[in-house]
């Protein structure tokens, strides 16, 4: 078998995949989520640009600096995200370090504000925030 008959196939594969490979490398160097279009989320764009251009649930977490518990910000983020992602992708987290040892989670949809809730009662804020998001999206159409 001659390797020459595979050269055109390898050239086509290189031309097709090279832009994706270069964009992925640029993403890892710059950490700019817009360079990775299939991996862009509202939350990552909000971190980059400061806010999103669409209607979203903003999850503001006041995290007590003097907190002694074992839960981390990542644990809280995952817990709330696991619930929200089942209903919507339009949510953005903001963590604020505050004095004290309490955690307060506030959900904001447009002018509507729900909370602050302690971690044990987060579901009390998620439900009305999702309803407000759906109503706002329905009204926008």
C-alpha positions as CSV (number, residue, x, y, z in Angstrom):
1,X,0.0,0.0,0.0
2,X,1.2,3.4,-0.9
3,X,1.1,6.2,1.7
4,X,0.6,8.7,-1.1
5,X,-3.1,7.9,-1.5
6,X,-3.7,9.0,2.1
7,X,-2.0,12.4,1.7
8,X,-5.1,14.2,0.3
9,X,-7.2,12.7,3.2
10,X,-4.7,13.9,5.8
11,X,-4.6,17.4,4.1
12,X,-8.4,17.7,4.2
13,X,-8.5,16.6,7.9
14,X,-5.7,19.1,8.7
15,X,-7.5,22.0,7.0
16,X,-10.8,21.2,8.7
17,X,-9.5,20.7,12.2
18,X,-6.8,23.3,12.3
19,X,-9.1,26.3,13.1
20,X,-10.7,24.4,16.0
21,X,-7.4,23.4,17.4
22,X,-6.0,27.0,17.2
23,X,-9.1,28.4,18.9
24,X,-8.9,25.9,21.7
25,X,-5.2,26.8,22.2
26,X,-6.1,30.5,22.2
27,X,-8.9,29.8,24.8
28,X,-6.5,28.1,27.2
29,X,-3.9,30.8,26.8
30,X,-6.3,33.8,27.2
31,X,-9.2,32.1,29.2
32,X,-11.6,34.2,27.1
33,X,-14.8,32.1,26.7
34,X,-15.8,33.8,23.5
35,X,-13.0,31.9,21.8
36,X,-14.7,28.7,22.5
37,X,-18.2,29.2,21.1
38,X,-19.6,25.7,21.9
39,X,-18.5,26.1,25.5
40,X,-19.9,29.6,26.1
41,X,-22.4,29.9,28.9
42,X,-24.3,33.0,30.2
43,X,-22.4,32.8,33.5
44,X,-19.0,32.8,31.8
45,X,-19.9,35.7,29.6
46,X,-21.3,37.6,32.6
47,X,-18.0,37.1,34.4
48,X,-16.1,38.4,31.3
49,X,-18.4,41.3,30.3
50,X,-19.9,42.2,33.7
51,X,-23.5,41.3,32.8
52,X,-25.5,39.4,30.3
53,X,-27.6,40.8,27.5
54,X,-30.5,38.5,28.2
55,X,-32.9,37.9,31.0
56,X,-31.4,35.7,33.7
57,X,-31.6,34.7,37.3
58,X,-28.8,36.4,39.2
59,X,-27.7,34.4,42.3
60,X,-26.0,36.7,44.7
61,X,-24.3,34.9,47.6
62,X,-23.1,36.8,50.6
63,X,-20.4,34.5,52.0
64,X,-19.3,35.2,55.6
65,X,-15.5,35.5,55.8
66,X,-15.5,34.2,59.4
67,X,-17.3,31.0,58.4
68,X,-16.1,27.8,60.1
69,X,-18.2,25.2,58.3
70,X,-16.9,22.6,55.9
71,X,-19.0,23.8,52.9
72,X,-17.2,25.7,50.2
73,X,-18.3,28.2,47.6
74,X,-18.0,25.5,45.0
75,X,-20.3,23.2,47.0
76,X,-23.0,25.9,47.2
77,X,-22.5,26.7,43.5
78,X,-22.9,23.1,42.5
79,X,-26.0,22.6,44.8
80,X,-27.9,25.5,43.3
81,X,-26.7,24.9,39.7
82,X,-27.9,21.3,39.9
83,X,-31.4,22.5,40.6
84,X,-31.4,25.5,38.2
85,X,-29.9,23.6,35.2
86,X,-32.9,21.3,35.1
87,X,-35.2,24.3,34.3
88,X,-32.9,26.9,32.7
89,X,-29.4,27.8,31.6
90,X,-30.0,31.5,32.2
91,X,-28.4,32.0,35.6
92,X,-25.3,33.9,36.9
93,X,-23.6,33.6,40.2
94,X,-21.9,36.4,42.1
95,X,-20.1,35.7,45.4
96,X,-19.5,38.6,47.8
97,X,-17.2,38.1,50.8
98,X,-18.9,39.9,53.8
99,X,-18.1,40.2,57.4
100,X,-19.5,37.6,59.8
101,X,-20.1,33.9,59.6
102,X,-23.5,33.7,57.7
103,X,-24.3,32.8,54.2
104,X,-27.2,34.6,52.5
105,X,-28.4,33.7,49.0
106,X,-30.5,36.2,47.0
107,X,-32.1,35.5,43.7
108,X,-32.8,38.5,41.4
109,X,-34.9,38.3,38.2
110,X,-35.3,41.8,36.7
111,X,-36.8,44.0,39.4
112,X,-37.8,41.0,41.5
113,X,-35.7,40.1,44.5
114,X,-36.0,36.9,46.6
115,X,-34.0,36.5,49.7
116,X,-31.6,36.4,51.3
117,X,-32.1,32.8,52.2
118,X,-29.8,30.6,54.4
119,X,-28.4,27.5,52.6
120,X,-31.0,25.3,54.2
121,X,-33.9,27.3,52.6
122,X,-32.5,28.0,49.2
123,X,-35.3,26.1,47.5
124,X,-37.7,28.8,48.9
125,X,-35.9,31.3,46.6
126,X,-35.3,29.1,43.6
127,X,-39.0,28.3,43.0
128,X,-40.2,32.0,42.8
129,X,-37.1,33.0,40.8
130,X,-37.9,30.3,38.2
131,X,-41.5,31.4,38.1
132,X,-40.5,35.1,37.7
133,X,-38.0,34.1,34.9
134,X,-40.7,32.2,33.0
135,X,-43.2,35.0,33.3
136,X,-40.5,37.6,32.2
137,X,-39.6,35.5,29.2
138,X,-43.2,35.0,28.3
139,X,-43.9,38.7,28.5
140,X,-40.9,39.5,26.4
141,X,-42.3,37.4,23.5
